[in-house]
Amino acid sequence: MALPELTDEQRKQALEKAAAARHARAELREDIKSGKVSVQEVLDSDDPIAQRLKVSALIESLPGYGKAKAAKIMDELGISSTRRVKGLGARQREQLLEALSK
């Protein structure tokens, strides 16, 4: 499927929208890191920014967790490395919260 041809104005608007979304996700990760927002709040959120956050990025945002620990937890729980918060099932959410509360 070919990409649609965008006018310069449409391209500019799309780039601005994407940049705003990246900035919002970065702010969310910073709030998680500082403790202003909990993992439970992110998992229960209806906010599209929170729902589109990758689970690995969510885990890595927590103090004391890096890429290796995040990958290990996700592997143990059977969560794909490309999974986003919105795509988690109820059982995966419960298991993730339990694993992170240890």
C-alpha positions, 0 to 999 in steps of 0.5 A: 500500500502506497503512502498518501501524498501529503501537502507541505502543510499536512506534513508539517501538521503531522510532524507537529502532532507526532512531536507533541505526542512524544513530548507528552509520553516523555513527561509521563515517563518523568512523572512515573520516575518521580513518583507523581504517577503510579503504575496502577494509574497508568494501567487504569488510565483512559488517556491515549498517551498512557495507553500508547506507552510501551510496557517496556518504557513504563517499566524502565521509567521506574527507579531501579529498573533498566532495560535488562530488568524490564526485559526479564520481567516481560519475558517471565510474564509472557509480554511481547517487547512491542506490547503497549499498555492498551494491549495488556490483558487483565491477567497480564496487568495483575501479574505486572503489578504484582511483579513490580510491587516486590 
